[in-house]
């Protein structure tokens, strides 16, 4: 298994607020995908998805696909909650 896959970043404007969603793979030591929602420059909410919840996590492609889906889930959450 390789160490990390590239992250995702999205800039959104929701109800007049600038929102940034940043999702990262924290690699083999942390074994977690981390997503942070920033609102007007400050951390608003943090989400974690542990490797144990990703089937076949050893595959870089599977982990990358999981990261992209996780990122989109957090974007969807942001539109509903902010």
Biotite code that builds the C-alpha atoms (Angstrom):
import biotite.structure as struc

atoms = struc.array([
    struc.Atom([0.000, 0.000, 0.000], chain_id="A", res_id=1, res_name="UNK", atom_name="CA", element="C"),
    struc.Atom([1.306, 3.441, -0.871], chain_id="A", res_id=2, res_name="UNK", atom_name="CA", element="C"),
    struc.Atom([1.340, 6.240, 1.657], chain_id="A", res_id=3, res_name="UNK", atom_name="CA", element="C"),
    struc.Atom([-1.204, 8.878, 0.531], chain_id="A", res_id=4, res_name="UNK", atom_name="CA", element="C"),
    struc.Atom([-3.450, 9.845, -2.362], chain_id="A", res_id=5, res_name="UNK", atom_name="CA", element="C"),
    struc.Atom([-3.963, 13.443, -3.566], chain_id="A", res_id=6, res_name="UNK", atom_name="CA", element="C"),
    struc.Atom([-6.562, 15.517, -1.762], chain_id="A", res_id=7, res_name="UNK", atom_name="CA", element="C"),
    struc.Atom([-9.512, 17.571, -2.985], chain_id="A", res_id=8, res_name="UNK", atom_name="CA", element="C"),
    struc.Atom([-10.365, 21.248, -2.444], chain_id="A", res_id=9, res_name="UNK", atom_name="CA", element="C"),
    struc.Atom([-13.572, 23.104, -3.313], chain_id="A", res_id=10, res_name="UNK", atom_name="CA", element="C"),
    struc.Atom([-14.597, 26.728, -2.858], chain_id="A", res_id=11, res_name="UNK", atom_name="CA", element="C"),
    struc.Atom([-18.318, 27.333, -2.378], chain_id="A", res_id=12, res_name="UNK", atom_name="CA", element="C"),
    struc.Atom([-20.570, 30.302, -1.678], chain_id="A", res_id=13, res_name="UNK", atom_name="CA", element="C"),
    struc.Atom([-23.533, 29.358, 0.508], chain_id="A", res_id=14, res_name="UNK", atom_name="CA", element="C"),
    struc.Atom([-26.069, 31.863, 1.847], chain_id="A", res_id=15, res_name="UNK", atom_name="CA", element="C"),
    struc.Atom([-23.576, 34.714, 1.465], chain_id="A", res_id=16, res_name="UNK", atom_name="CA", element="C"),
    struc.Atom([-20.733, 32.863, 3.215], chain_id="A", res_id=17, res_name="UNK", atom_name="CA", element="C"),
    struc.Atom([-17.462, 31.769, 1.670], chain_id="A", res_id=18, res_name="UNK", atom_name="CA", element="C"),
    struc.Atom([-17.030, 28.044, 2.357], chain_id="A", res_id=19, res_name="UNK", atom_name="CA", element="C"),
    struc.Atom([-13.963, 25.926, 1.585], chain_id="A", res_id=20, res_name="UNK", atom_name="CA", element="C"),
    struc.Atom([-13.997, 22.124, 1.773], chain_id="A", res_id=21, res_name="UNK", atom_name="CA", element="C"),
    struc.Atom([-10.599, 20.417, 2.059], chain_id="A", res_id=22, res_name="UNK", atom_name="CA", element="C"),
    struc.Atom([-10.335, 16.624, 2.083], chain_id="A", res_id=23, res_name="UNK", atom_name="CA", element="C"),
    struc.Atom([-7.023, 14.817, 2.635], chain_id="A", res_id=24, res_name="UNK", atom_name="CA", element="C"),
    struc.Atom([-5.658, 11.317, 3.011], chain_id="A", res_id=25, res_name="UNK", atom_name="CA", element="C"),
    struc.Atom([-3.599, 11.333, 6.212], chain_id="A", res_id=26, res_name="UNK", atom_name="CA", element="C"),
    struc.Atom([-1.673, 8.232, 5.155], chain_id="A", res_id=27, res_name="UNK", atom_name="CA", element="C"),
    struc.Atom([-0.667, 4.947, 6.675], chain_id="A", res_id=28, res_name="UNK", atom_name="CA", element="C"),
    struc.Atom([0.297, 6.250, 10.102], chain_id="A", res_id=29, res_name="UNK", atom_name="CA", element="C"),
    struc.Atom([-3.043, 7.970, 10.779], chain_id="A", res_id=30, res_name="UNK", atom_name="CA", element="C"),
    struc.Atom([-5.157, 5.655, 8.559], chain_id="A", res_id=31, res_name="UNK", atom_name="CA", element="C"),
    struc.Atom([-7.885, 8.231, 8.069], chain_id="A", res_id=32, res_name="UNK", atom_name="CA", element="C"),
    struc.Atom([-9.418, 10.475, 5.447], chain_id="A", res_id=33, res_name="UNK", atom_name="CA", element="C"),
    struc.Atom([-9.947, 13.931, 6.940], chain_id="A", res_id=34, res_name="UNK", atom_name="CA", element="C"),
    struc.Atom([-12.304, 16.592, 5.644], chain_id="A", res_id=35, res_name="UNK", atom_name="CA", element="C"),
    struc.Atom([-12.541, 20.108, 7.015], chain_id="A", res_id=36, res_name="UNK", atom_name="CA", element="C"),
    struc.Atom([-15.164, 22.703, 6.246], chain_id="A", res_id=37, res_name="UNK", atom_name="CA", element="C"),
    struc.Atom([-13.949, 26.292, 6.573], chain_id="A", res_id=38, res_name="UNK", atom_name="CA", element="C"),
    struc.Atom([-16.497, 29.102, 6.811], chain_id="A", res_id=39, res_name="UNK", atom_name="CA", element="C"),
    struc.Atom([-15.208, 32.639, 6.249], chain_id="A", res_id=40, res_name="UNK", atom_name="CA", element="C"),
    struc.Atom([-11.635, 31.395, 6.816], chain_id="A", res_id=41, res_name="UNK", atom_name="CA", element="C"),
    struc.Atom([-12.135, 29.469, 10.087], chain_id="A", res_id=42, res_name="UNK", atom_name="CA", element="C"),
    struc.Atom([-12.643, 25.750, 10.666], chain_id="A", res_id=43, res_name="UNK", atom_name="CA", element="C"),
    struc.Atom([-16.389, 25.214, 10.964], chain_id="A", res_id=44, res_name="UNK", atom_name="CA", element="C"),
    struc.Atom([-16.573, 21.397, 11.091], chain_id="A", res_id=45, res_name="UNK", atom_name="CA", element="C"),
    struc.Atom([-14.187, 18.429, 10.833], chain_id="A", res_id=46, res_name="UNK", atom_name="CA", element="C"),
    struc.Atom([-15.103, 14.961, 9.569], chain_id="A", res_id=47, res_name="UNK", atom_name="CA", element="C"),
    struc.Atom([-13.039, 11.753, 9.679], chain_id="A", res_id=48, res_name="UNK", atom_name="CA", element="C"),
    struc.Atom([-13.414, 8.502, 7.770], chain_id="A", res_id=49, res_name="UNK", atom_name="CA", element="C"),
    struc.Atom([-11.217, 5.687, 9.073], chain_id="A", res_id=50, res_name="UNK", atom_name="CA", element="C"),
    struc.Atom([-9.497, 3.296, 6.694], chain_id="A", res_id=51, res_name="UNK", atom_name="CA", element="C"),
    struc.Atom([-11.324, 0.412, 8.408], chain_id="A", res_id=52, res_name="UNK", atom_name="CA", element="C"),
    struc.Atom([-14.556, 1.646, 6.770], chain_id="A", res_id=53, res_name="UNK", atom_name="CA", element="C"),
    struc.Atom([-13.077, 1.457, 3.252], chain_id="A", res_id=54, res_name="UNK", atom_name="CA", element="C"),
    struc.Atom([-13.191, -1.965, 1.589], chain_id="A", res_id=55, res_name="UNK", atom_name="CA", element="C"),
    struc.Atom([-9.916, -2.908, -0.147], chain_id="A", res_id=56, res_name="UNK", atom_name="CA", element="C"),
    struc.Atom([-8.201, 0.219, 1.238], chain_id="A", res_id=57, res_name="UNK", atom_name="CA", element="C"),
    struc.Atom([-4.835, -1.204, 0.156], chain_id="A", res_id=58, res_name="UNK", atom_name="CA", element="C"),
    struc.Atom([-5.645, -0.123, -3.407], chain_id="A", res_id=59, res_name="UNK", atom_name="CA", element="C"),
    struc.Atom([-4.606, 3.451, -4.168], chain_id="A", res_id=60, res_name="UNK", atom_name="CA", element="C"),
    struc.Atom([-7.434, 3.706, -6.724], chain_id="A", res_id=61, res_name="UNK", atom_name="CA", element="C"),
    struc.Atom([-10.037, 2.519, -4.196], chain_id="A", res_id=62, res_name="UNK", atom_name="CA", element="C"),
    struc.Atom([-8.725, 4.982, -1.596], chain_id="A", res_id=63, res_name="UNK", atom_name="CA", element="C"),
    struc.Atom([-8.736, 7.825, -4.131], chain_id="A", res_id=64, res_name="UNK", atom_name="CA", element="C"),
    struc.Atom([-12.319, 6.982, -5.178], chain_id="A", res_id=65, res_name="UNK", atom_name="CA", element="C"),
    struc.Atom([-13.347, 6.871, -1.501], chain_id="A", res_id=66, res_name="UNK", atom_name="CA", element="C"),
    struc.Atom([-11.721, 10.267, -0.902], chain_id="A", res_id=67, res_name="UNK", atom_name="CA", element="C"),
    struc.Atom([-13.573, 11.834, -3.856], chain_id="A", res_id=68, res_name="UNK", atom_name="CA", element="C"),
    struc.Atom([-16.918, 10.369, -2.671], chain_id="A", res_id=69, res_name="UNK", atom_name="CA", element="C"),
    struc.Atom([-16.224, 11.511, 0.912], chain_id="A", res_id=70, res_name="UNK", atom_name="CA", element="C"),
    struc.Atom([-15.388, 15.015, -0.356], chain_id="A", res_id=71, res_name="UNK", atom_name="CA", element="C"),
    struc.Atom([-18.666, 15.179, -2.318], chain_id="A", res_id=72, res_name="UNK", atom_name="CA", element="C"),
    struc.Atom([-20.619, 13.959, 0.727], chain_id="A", res_id=73, res_name="UNK", atom_name="CA", element="C"),
    struc.Atom([-19.140, 16.812, 2.786], chain_id="A", res_id=74, res_name="UNK", atom_name="CA", element="C"),
    struc.Atom([-19.986, 19.330, 0.047], chain_id="A", res_id=75, res_name="UNK", atom_name="CA", element="C"),
    struc.Atom([-23.587, 18.036, 0.059], chain_id="A", res_id=76, res_name="UNK", atom_name="CA", element="C"),
    struc.Atom([-23.657, 18.305, 3.881], chain_id="A", res_id=77, res_name="UNK", atom_name="CA", element="C"),
    struc.Atom([-22.369, 21.884, 3.647], chain_id="A", res_id=78, res_name="UNK", atom_name="CA", element="C"),
    struc.Atom([-25.197, 22.951, 1.337], chain_id="A", res_id=79, res_name="UNK", atom_name="CA", element="C"),
    struc.Atom([-27.751, 21.446, 3.742], chain_id="A", res_id=80, res_name="UNK", atom_name="CA", element="C"),
    struc.Atom([-26.268, 22.675, 7.039], chain_id="A", res_id=81, res_name="UNK", atom_name="CA", element="C"),
    struc.Atom([-24.742, 26.098, 6.384], chain_id="A", res_id=82, res_name="UNK", atom_name="CA", element="C"),
])
